[in-house]
Amino acid sequence: MTLDDPTAVREQYATELNLKARQRLWENLEGENARLVLFRILSELQPRTVLEVGGGQGELAERMQSELGAAVTFVDQSTRMVELARGRGIADAQVGDVQALPFEDGRFDTVVAAWMLYHVKDIDRGLAEIARVLAPGGSLVAVTNSVRHLEELRTIFDTLMRGYEERFNSENGEATLRRHFAGVQRADANVVAVVHDRDVLEGYRRSLLYETRPLPDDLELPFRVHGRTTIFVATK
């Protein structure tokens, strides 16, 4: 099983339950949540026409529309995620694939790809499509994680998703983006999640695409786990 396995990805995001289970891990943080850093960067960009690809439950799309006044188009491979986005008021939400975007050249001033490019089978094809639909001078805001993200959890689970080091991540993201964009900037958001409830860790484990070792019976709480995330801004 790999992060870019199309069948596994479809099953993973067929409903919102797996996403919600993983979001619980971040309820008690030391440091600034990556989502706050992301929204601050988006606010500074002042986007007017935005395409969000792989937007999940639509929370970010809703904020960009309501708080930034942007015209937001939303694309996700999951019918359920599109349904949730429409329920949040994103009228222009549709099922689609970043590797074959159904939009004309130069339509958007901003594309947002948050925690999804590591699922794209052909990353260069996906990035070429994003660059194509961006207007000259437009920006891709891409969020991903480090290969060291959640390393404490990966240690106790005794697993690492096969091939993760080759997927789009904090370490290789800049070099990958420079194949398609003129300029790339980055901001890192590192936090510590402090987990007091064993059920939160078990829920996270059960939400994953791949098999893991069970949680140790003697696992000490609170459990501290490092989140290491990068927000890239790539300019066309």
N, C-alpha and C positions, 0 to 999 in steps of 0.2 A: 504494500500500500504506500502511495506517495501523495504528497500535498497537491500535485497537479493531476491526479487520477480523476478523469471526468465523472465516472460513475460514483466514486466515493464523495466527490464534492457535491454532486446533486443530492445524494442521500443526506449528507451532513447539513445542508441548508434547505431541506424540504420543508422544515418547520423552524420556528424561532427558538425551540426548546434548548438546543445545544448552545446557541449564542447566549441565552439567558443564564444558563448554568455557568458558563465561563465568566460572564460579567460579574457574578457574585464574588469572584476572587478579589475584585478591585474595590470592594466596599469600604475598606479601612486602609488608608494609604499614608505612608511617609514620603513626602515629595509631591511634585506637581503631576497630576494625571496627564498622560499624553494627549487625551482628548481635549483638555484645556489648552495645551500648547498648540495643538492643531487648529482649534477655533480662533485663537489669537492670531495665528499666521494667516488664516483665511480672512479675518477681519482687516488685517493690514493690506491684503491684496485688493480688497473692495471689488469682488467679482460681480459682474452684471449678468452674464450668461454662463451658467454652470452645467456641466455634465458630471454626474456622479455615477461611477461604474462599480458594480458589486457593492451596492450601498446597504445591504443587510436590511434591518428593520426600519430604516428611513429616518432615524433620529437626527442625523447630521443634515440630511436634505431638508428636513423640516426647519431646523435652526437657520440654515443658510437662506431659506425662503422668507421666514418670518422675521429674523433678527437683522439680516444683512440686506434684505430687499432684493435678492437675486432671483432671476428666472431660472428655475432648476429643472433639468431633465434628468431622469433616473433610469438606469438600466441595471438589471440583475438577471442571472440565469434562473433564479428561483421564482416560480409563479407566486408562492406564498409571500416572499419578500416584496414583490411588486404590489401585491394586495395590501400589505401592511403600509407601504409607502403611500399608496393612494388614500388609505384610511387616515394618514397624517396630513392630507391636503396636498400631496404632490400629484397634480392632475396628469402631468406628462411623465408617467412611469410605465415602463414596458419591459417585457422579457427580451433579453438580448445577450450578446457575447462581445466582450471587448476586442476579440480577435477579428470581428466583422461588424463594425458599427454602422448602423443604418442612417447615417447623417452625411450631409454634404461637407466638402472641405471648408475649413475655417469658420465653422459655425459658432464655436464657443470661445470665450476668453479664458476660461478656467476648466480644467478637468480634475476631479478628485477621485483618487483610487486609494482608499483607506483599508489597510490590512486585507488586501485581496490579490495583489500581483503575484504573490508566491503560489497562488492556485492556477495561474495562467499557463497552459501547456506550452505555448510558443510565445515566450516573453517578448521577443523582438517583433513578432507580428502584432502583438497587443500594443506595444509602445509605438510602433509605426502608425497604427490606426489612431491612437490618441493624438500623436503629433499631427496627423492629417486633419483631424476635426478641430484642432486648435487654430485660432487666428494668429497671424504673425505677432510675436511678442507675448503670446498667451502663455499660461503656466499650467503645468501638471503638478498637483500636490499629491505626493505618493507617501503613504505611511507603511512601514514594515517593522519587523523586529530583528534583533541581533541573534546570532547563533547561540549566544549565551542567555537569551531571554528565558526566564523561568528555569534556570539550570538546577535550582534546588528541587523543584518538582520532577524534572527529568531524571535527576539522580535517584530519587526514591521510587519513581516509576520504572527505573532501569531501562529507559528507552529514549531514542531520538528518532523523529520521523526520518525515514530513509531518504537520503538525497537532499536534506534541508539546506546543507551548505551550498548546494548548487542553485537553489531557488533564489528569488529576489529577496535580499536581506540587507541589514545595516552595513555589513562588511563589503558586499559587492555592488550595492545599489548605485553608488555614484558612477562607477565605471560602466555599468549597464545603461544607465540613463544617458551618459555622454555619447553613446552610439546614435542617439536620436535627437538630442537637445543641445542647444548652443551653450547653455550655462546651467550649473547645478549648485544649489546651496543646501545645507543640512542643519537641522536642529535636533539634538538628542534629548530625550525625556526619560530619565532613570528614576524609578520609584522602588519602594519596598512595600509589598502587600503584607499586612499582619493579619493572619487568619486564626480566629479563635474557635471556629466550629469545624469539626472533622467532616461534617456532612458537606460543607462547601468544597473541600478538597476531593471528596468522593464524587460529588456531582461533576466537578471539573474532569476528573478521570474518566467518568462514564460518557462524557460528551465528546471525547476525542475520536478521530477517525481510525485510530490504530490501537492494537492491544497493548496493555501495560501490565506491570507487576501490581498486585494489590497493595493498598496502603499498609504499611507496617502496623501491627497491633499496638506496638509501643511508641508510636509517633508522638512526640512531645508537642503540646500546644502552649502558647500560640506558636504557629509556624510562620516563619518569615521567608518570603520569596521575592527575588529581584525581578522587576520588569524593566527591560531595556529596549527602548523603541526609538526609531528615527523617523523624522518628517523631512522628506526631500521636497524642494521646490525646484523644478526643472523648467527652464524658459526656452521657448521655441525661437 
